Amino acid sequence: MNHMQRVVIDTDPGTDDALALLMALNSPDLRIEGITTVGGNATLADTTDNALRLVDHVAVGRDVPVAVGAERPAHGSFSHAYHIHGAGGLGVDLPAASIAPHRADAVEFLRDRALAAPGRTAVIALGPLTNVAAALDGRPDVAQAISEILVMGGAVEVSGNVTPHAEFNIYEDPWSANDVFASGVPVTLIGLDVTHKTALHRDGGPRWFEGTSRAALLANRILSNSFRERPDVQEFYLHDPLAVAAAIEPELLTHRRAQVAVETDGEERGQTVASYGDGPVKVALGVDAVRVVEVVRSLISN
């Protein structure tokens, strides 16, 4: 990249979210305007605590605001995924954070950062799209100000991971996903079609990441614990890290343009349906998986 990309990261850490945040915090190509938290992989209390602890642990002395977002989706409640991500959502202990959440909530924060630099701020959305949809609701000025939303979510031409039809993030709040996809903001949809092609293998450890930096040591702890707690699993999919990698190197992905709609009811809840042709959504269908792993390892090993 020729310049630093301004980004706000909306996230629900979560183990793969944690790796994505470590990448972003270490990247010389991303200017992180802030982090907004949402329930999803864990409760909002846990995802916010995890984000604060991660920033405090790795981004020592840096001003990376963390704004608190939605505790529940547009309808109902989040189901959470502690069985995947472990106790507290990360499965490992970190020191209590010495920093506090930002005074603004996630919606206000997203709007403020977008409007502060119209056309120059992207959103990397790693969890349910509740905060992002709320920030766009009734605010065409905000929609016009956001340069792009990179969404880790969806399963367009492959099976889901929570039901045969649906990927977790979209399933958790399909109503907000629909609102985001229909907002007119350029969206890159990075779903299971490509994330399931990018992984770190159990046999690559216990040092998947080189060096003795806080980021590398923590990432190795997270992966070691994840594989230990799930002995039947051989691969740690790089779902959220791929979204950060794509923000840095867009050429990692190949896409098709589409209108995307999400089923909100019944057995097909959360299914992402793409009508290819013209449309504001670029659906990622191909990925340079070897290069993705190189980018993830390089950034976290810094």
SULZI-V713627 format. One line per field, one symbol per residue. phi: phi as a letter, one per 40 degrees, with the letter a starting at -180 (. if undefined). psi: psi as a letter, one per 30 degrees, with the letter a starting at -180 (. if undefined). burial: 1 if it has 9 or more other ideal C-beta (glycine too) atoms within 8 Angstrom, else 0. Layout:
BEGIN
phi=???
psi=???
burial=???
END
This chain:
BEGIN
phi=.cacccabbbabcgccccccccdccccccbbccibbbacidacddccccccccccccbccgbcbcbbcbccacdbgaccgaccccgdggbgbcbddccbbccccccccccccccccadgbbbbbbbbdccccccccdgbcccdccccabcbcigacbbccbbbdbbcddcdcaccccdcccccgcdbbcbbcdbcccbabcdccccbcbcgbcdcccccccccdcccccbcccbbbccdcdcccdcccbdccbbbbcacbbbcbbgccdgccbbbchcicbcccbbaccccdcccccccccd
psi=kflkkkkkjklikkefeeeeeeeeffkffkjjflkklllcelleeeeeeeeeeeeeeehkgljjkjkkbkflaekblkflhffeflkfffflklkkkfllllfkleeeeeeeeeffikggklkjjgakgeeeeeefjgifeeeffkeljjjjlljegllafflffkleeeeeifeeeeeefgffkkkjjjafeeeffklkkeffagifkllgleeeeeeeeeeeeeeefiffkfkjkhdeeeeeefeeifffkklkklkklkkflafgkfkjjkjlbllfkjjkflkieeeeeeeeeeeff.
burial=00001111111111111111111111100101111111111111011111111111110000011111110010000101110011011111010010000100011111111110100011111111111111110010011011011111111101010010111111111111111110101011111111110111010010011000001111111111111000001001111111111111100110101111111000011111111000111111101000111011101111
END
